[in-house]
Amino acid sequence: MPDRSEEARDLIEFIDESPSPFHAVQAAARRLHDLGFERLDEAANWPPGPGRHVVIRGGSLVAWICDDSRRVEEGFRIIGAHTDSPNLRIKPNPDTGAAGFRQLGVEVYGGALLNSWLDRDLGLSGRVALRDGSGGAHLQLVRVDRPLLRIPQLAIHLDRGVNETGLKLNPQQHLVPVWGVGSTGEGTFQRFLADELGVGPDDILGWELMAHDLCPSALVGVDEELVSAPRIDNLASCYAALRALEDLPPATGAGPVPVICLFDHEEIGSQSARGADSTMLPTVLERICLAAAREREAFHRSLARSMCASVDGAHATHPNYPDRHEPQHQIRVNGGPVLKVNSNVRYATDAAGAATFALACEWAGVPLQRFVTRTDLPCGSTIGPVTAARLGVPTVDVGLPQLAMHSARELCGAADPALLIAALTGFLEVPGP
């Protein structure tokens, strides 16, 4: 089993490398390159035969291993996760201000805990489309780790009842970051961005930029048993998927092709050209079969032998709010991976998937926890249901237990990343029912 403290520190490094989905994919691709994975161009012919390959589409990535012992005839064993997290994104015309402050207009992305973005030093990250010398455009990653933005909360003297009635935020009015003083003119932000990139303002044709918390991730607690970090949901799952592929032992016989898919846009429904509800994954799987000199019929036979684990954050039981959790399904941090079940298929887990993941945990020697939400509370969802529907393969929803999900700053157990890696490595190995 992976060393628990070492994995927690490596997870911290991965999260801090990845302030945006595009940076997360860049960090993942770098690790895969070091393992001998070759990047393939979706617009090119793919090479026939075995190999280790990766495809990147914006903030999404698919990687797989196909060789003499891991063959498409045996199906695919897929681990899915997502690279995006709720945050604040810069509007196309962001320059605004009031009361002598320069401000930037932002839009809330996903189901963010809005109050968690107050009174934090925030940087900027994402990607920008730049004009090139041939009359076209190219994309460039951007990361500014200086404390550029801050959203100051209203002083208690001006909101005397806030502690009794609760904080109420209007995203349009109350989440406009301050980034200077004085008057703001049109194009101020674009000129700032151009200076950062060393280009002219007119060279900037568009952007996908977001705020990120600048406080570094850390091991916390009296015995450093916890990880405090942004974007644990769901970079912890992306990291575990990468490590499971890395830790996969040599096959002792014929087995399925291991695949990891890290998707963007899960937090807003996955319906995009690079989301889990796109044709990206089924197209890649079909092309893997075709590159292995198999006809399209073989692709459908492969899907019939396949299985997917959708890996996303799971709710640990909150010590201050135990009444919000199902009494018979208490979840502990550092208690092992969580199998998530919902009768209305907001989680995709069925009996076949549950059995396979339970066997994987036995194979890895890690404990397994089982989660269901309270019957009187609505349930969140994951890429599991849309992936199951897209591919028609049994899918199981699992995750790493955490607190403060969708906050700008989240919390998980320091032992759980290693336990999840071991379980996912087992999932890539054990046979299904």
Disulfide bonds with the S-S distance in Angstrom:
none
